[in-house]
């Protein structure tokens, strides 16, 4: 969390709050009908990039 907050230029508390707001929607989009895609969800870098983009909004 500290690393993500630092990259986003916000406090850990603010980053955690933002993450708690967007994570349910992100998981919903990544797992249609409650199932992970056959090709997987991507690597950690891909997922962190998505989170970073969503947190900047």
Secondary structure, DSSP 4 states (H G I P E B T S, - for coil): -HHHHHHHTS-HHHHHHHHHHHHHHHHHHHSGGG---TT-S--HHHHHHHHHHHHH-
